[in-house]
Amino acid sequence: MKLIPPKPFFLSSGPRAVLLLHGFKGSTGHVKKLGRFLQAKGYTSYAPLYKGHGKPPEELLNTSPKDWWEDVLAGYQTLRSEGYHEIAVVGLSIGALFSLSLSTKLHVKGVVSMCAPLDIISQDVLLQSVVDYAKKYKKLEGKRDDCIRLEMDTFKTQAEDTIESVLSFINYTKEELSYVNAPTLIVQGRLDQQINANSANLLYDSISSVHKDLKWYEHSGHVITLDRQKEELHEDVYQFLETLSWTK
């Protein structure tokens, strides 16, 4: 089976811009429906694809949050270079952490944090999620099960370093949260099995934003942008963006 690799996308509309950030192991496909919805509402959006993502999983292991952060900064500058000077940031999973961190360093109109992994269930659960992602990818490549099992032994060992770098980034972001002052919408799926859902409460209590809100989605999991309540999520994100102090 031939896999079609995901790409960054730019959806042009009005003068208000949104930087859309996908999660770890994810791709721009996880935020494209949201981007299309916002485009129809008059919002321009851009979604970068992080290095190592949307490619064979071994390439993911050759990158780190530092590389992905550079892609986030480049994405912000892409919007600026296209003439968009008022930018909100919407991120999923580790993309939510990038969104929060970005708001402490550059001017953003507001932040939407979706399923931010401040409190993971365990390092083993995170590692297994990477292994499961790799197995699924290799299956789509058409590889036999026995071949995949053989490759997974080596892959799992190599993935441990990547997991350590992700955990270090999570801890770094926790230290920055008190500096988050931008208006923030925190959304969390109650059925999230990738992280402890209490991450949302921890985030709400840690940021210094005067205008902040927490919304729970009772029937959604971690990739909330593609789950059962995605239409409700789209509308909530849009309504939040409408409350921000845009000049145009």
N, C-alpha and C positions, 0 to 999 in steps of 0.2 A: 504494500500500500504506500502510495506517495503522500508524504505529509506536506501540507502547505504551511510554511512557517509564518507566524504572526509578524506584523510590522507595526511601527509607530503609526498613529493616525492624527490627522489635523482636520477638524470639522468646523468650517468657517460659518459664522452667523453674525451676531451683533458685536458691539464694542466691548461687552463684558466677557472676560475670558476665564476659563477654568482649566487648571492643570490636573489631569486625571492620572493617578498613580496605582498601578496594579501591585499584587502581592508577590511574596517569595514563592517560586516555582510556577507562578502564574504567567499571564501574558496580557497584552492590551485587549484581547478578546473578553476579558473579565470586566472591563469597564466600557466597552464600546456601546452596548445598549443604553447605558446611562448617558454617554456622550451624544448619541443620536436623539435621545429624549430632550436633552438640554439644548441641542442645536435647534430643534423645533420650537423651543421656547425663547429663542433669541440669544443663546449663549454660545460663544465660540469655545471649542475645547481642543486640547492637545494632549496626547498620551504617549510618552516615550516608552520604548521597550528596553528593559535593563539588559546589560551585557550577560551573556550566558543563558538567557531565557528564550524559550521557544526553539531551542536547539537540542541536540542529543544531550542527555543529562550529564555526561562527563564534562561537557563544556561549562555547565553550571558550577561544577566544583572547582573550576579554574578562576572563578570570580569571587567577590566578597561584597559585603554591604558598602565598603568604600567605593568600589566600582559603580555600584547601583546609585549611590548618592551623587556621583559625578553625572550620571545620566539624568537624575532629577534636576540638578542645577542647570544642565544643558537644556532640559525641557523648558524650564522657566525662562531661560534666555531666548529660546526659540520664539516663545510668545512675545517677549519684549522686542525682539528684532523684527517681528511682523507688525509692530505698532500697537500692541496691547499693553497698556500700562496699569490696568486694574485687573488683578488676577486673584482668584480664589483657588484653593487647593483641596482636592477631594482624593483621599487615599484609602485603599483596601489593605488590611493586614499590615505587612511591613511598610506598605505604601502609606498607611495611616501614620506610622511613626515618622516617615520621611516628611509628611505634610506638617506634622507638629513641629519637627525640628526646623523645617524651612521657615516657618512663621516666626521663629526666634532670630533668624539671620537676615531675612529679606522681607520687604513689605508685601503682605498679602491681605486681601480684603476679609477673608474668613477661611475657616478650616472645617472640612467634614472628615471625621475620623470613623472609619468603618471597621469594626472588629480588630482593633489595635491589640497586638499580642504583648501586653505588658506583663501578663502572668500566664506563662505556658503551663500545661498540665505536667509535663516532665520532658527532660531532654530525650528520653527514649521515644516518646510519642512524636516529637519533632523529627527525630532521625527516621522513624518508621514512615512518616509522611513523605519524606524525601525518597526513601526506597520504593514506596508504593508508586510515587510519581514516575520514577525511573522504569519500573516494571511496566507500567501502563504505556509509557512512551515506546519502549522496546517492542511491546506487543503490537502497537500500531505500525511499527516499522516492519512487522511481519516475521520477527525472529521466533524460533521455536522455544518452548518452555524450558527445555533442558539447557539450551544456550543462555537463556536469560538467567537461570539459576546460577550458572557458572560465573557469569559476569557480575552478578549481584554480590558475591563474596568479596570481590575486590572493591566494588563500588561502595559498599557499606563502610569499609574501613576508611576510604578516602573521604567519604561524606562527613565523617566525624569532625574534621577540621573546619568544614564549612558551617556546621552546626555551632561550633564554638564561636566562630566569628559573628554569627547571627545573634547568639546569646549575649556576646559582648556589646553588640550594637544596641540591643534592647536595654541593657543596663545603663549604657551611656545616655540613651534617650530619657530614661527615668529621671536622671539627674538634671535634665533640661526642662522638665515639665513646668516647674514653677515660673519659668520665663515665658511661657505661652500666654499671650495677652489678647490675641485676636479672637473675635467672635467664633465660637466653636460648636458644632453639632456633633455629638457622639452617638453613633448607632451601633447596636450589638444584637446579634442573633442569639436567642435563648437556647437554641439547639446546637450551638457551636461545640464541636468535639475536638477542635484543633488547639484551642486555648481555654483557659478558665474564663468563663463569661464575666466573672467579677472584675476582669480587667477594665471593663467600662466604668464601674464605680470608682476604681482606683484612679483612672484617668480623670474623671469628673472632679474628684476631690483634690487632685494634684495640680491642675492648671490654674492660672491666675486670672483667666478671662472673666470679665464682668458679665458678658453675655455668653452663656453656655447652656446647652440643653442635652439631655440624655433620652434617647428613644430606644425602647426594646421591641424586637420583632419576634413574637412568640413562636412562629412556625418556620424560622430560618436558621441556617447554619453559618459556617464560616465564610464561604464565598457568597455573601448575602446579595451581591449584585446579580446573581443568576438564579437565586432561590425563589421559593413560592411567592414571596411578598415583594418581588422586585418592582412591580408597578407602584406599590405603596411607597417603597424606598425612593423611587424616582421623584414622585410628587413631593415627598418630605424634603429631599435635597433641594429641589427647585424652590419650594416655599422658604427654606432657610436662606438660599442665595438672594431671594427677593427682599429679605430684611436687611441686607448689608448696605452700607453707605456708598453706593456707586455714584459717580458724578454724571454718568450718561445712562 
